[in-house]
Amino acid sequence: MSETTVREILERIDELPADERALLEQRLAERAESEWHREANTAREIARERGLDQAAIDDAIRRTRHSA
């Protein structure tokens, strides 16, 4: 997507009535949250495949914090 296209989209968003802009922001937030959940689930699956559990993660964080 070009800089011009992005600028045009932002200008159109700025022209939206407040209620439509609020709806757009809500939908974008829902998309972002959905994407975050998908990525988190993928990360959890990879961690399980590698034999990592929450205790191992907590231990790694603890070791990293104390070594600094």
C-alpha positions as a Markdown table, in Angstrom:
| # | Residue | x | y | z |
|---|---|---|---|---|
| 1 | Met | 0.0 | 0.0 | 0.0 |
| 2 | Ser | 1.5 | 3.3 | -1.0 |
| 3 | Glu | 1.9 | 6.4 | 1.3 |
| 4 | Thr | -0.7 | 8.2 | -0.8 |
| 5 | Thr | -3.3 | 5.4 | -0.3 |
| 6 | Val | -2.7 | 5.4 | 3.4 |
| 7 | Arg | -3.0 | 9.2 | 3.6 |
| 8 | Glu | -6.3 | 9.0 | 1.7 |
| 9 | Ile | -7.7 | 6.3 | 4.0 |
| 10 | Leu | -6.8 | 8.4 | 7.0 |
| 11 | Glu | -8.4 | 11.5 | 5.5 |
| 12 | Arg | -11.6 | 9.5 | 4.9 |
| 13 | Ile | -11.5 | 8.2 | 8.5 |
| 14 | Asp | -11.2 | 11.8 | 9.7 |
| 15 | Glu | -14.3 | 12.7 | 7.7 |
| 16 | Leu | -16.5 | 10.0 | 9.4 |
| 17 | Pro | -19.2 | 11.0 | 11.8 |
| 18 | Ala | -18.3 | 10.3 | 15.4 |
| 19 | Asp | -20.6 | 7.2 | 15.7 |
| 20 | Glu | -19.2 | 5.6 | 12.5 |
| 21 | Arg | -15.6 | 6.4 | 13.6 |
| 22 | Ala | -16.3 | 4.8 | 17.0 |
| 23 | Leu | -17.6 | 1.7 | 15.3 |
| 24 | Leu | -14.5 | 1.5 | 13.0 |
| 25 | Glu | -12.2 | 1.8 | 16.1 |
| 26 | Gln | -14.2 | -0.9 | 17.8 |
| 27 | Arg | -13.9 | -3.2 | 14.8 |
| 28 | Leu | -10.2 | -2.6 | 14.5 |
| 29 | Ala | -9.7 | -3.3 | 18.2 |
| 30 | Glu | -11.6 | -6.6 | 17.8 |
| 31 | Arg | -9.4 | -7.5 | 14.8 |
| 32 | Ala | -6.3 | -6.7 | 16.8 |
| 33 | Glu | -7.4 | -8.8 | 19.8 |
| 34 | Ser | -8.4 | -11.7 | 17.6 |
| 35 | Glu | -5.0 | -11.6 | 15.9 |
| 36 | Trp | -3.3 | -11.4 | 19.3 |
| 37 | His | -5.2 | -14.5 | 20.4 |
| 38 | Arg | -4.2 | -16.4 | 17.3 |
| 39 | Glu | -0.6 | -15.5 | 17.7 |
| 40 | Ala | -0.6 | -16.4 | 21.4 |
| 41 | Asn | -2.2 | -19.8 | 20.7 |
| 42 | Thr | 0.5 | -20.4 | 18.1 |
| 43 | Ala | 3.2 | -19.4 | 20.5 |
| 44 | Arg | 1.8 | -21.7 | 23.2 |
| 45 | Glu | 1.6 | -24.6 | 20.7 |
| 46 | Ile | 5.3 | -24.1 | 19.8 |
| 47 | Ala | 6.3 | -23.9 | 23.4 |
| 48 | Arg | 4.5 | -27.2 | 24.2 |
| 49 | Glu | 6.2 | -28.9 | 21.2 |
| 50 | Arg | 9.5 | -27.7 | 22.6 |
| 51 | Gly | 8.7 | -29.0 | 26.0 |
| 52 | Leu | 8.3 | -25.6 | 27.6 |
| 53 | Asp | 5.8 | -25.0 | 30.3 |
| 54 | Gln | 4.9 | -22.0 | 32.5 |
| 55 | Ala | 7.3 | -23.1 | 35.2 |
| 56 | Ala | 10.2 | -23.2 | 32.7 |
| 57 | Ile | 9.2 | -19.8 | 31.4 |
| 58 | Asp | 9.0 | -18.3 | 35.0 |
| 59 | Asp | 12.4 | -19.8 | 35.8 |
| 60 | Ala | 14.0 | -18.3 | 32.7 |
| 61 | Ile | 12.5 | -14.9 | 33.6 |
| 62 | Arg | 13.7 | -15.2 | 37.2 |
| 63 | Arg | 17.2 | -16.1 | 36.1 |
| 64 | Thr | 17.3 | -13.3 | 33.5 |
| 65 | Arg | 16.2 | -10.7 | 36.1 |
| 66 | His | 18.7 | -11.8 | 38.7 |
| 67 | Ser | 21.6 | -11.9 | 36.3 |
| 68 | Ala | 21.2 | -8.2 | 35.3 |
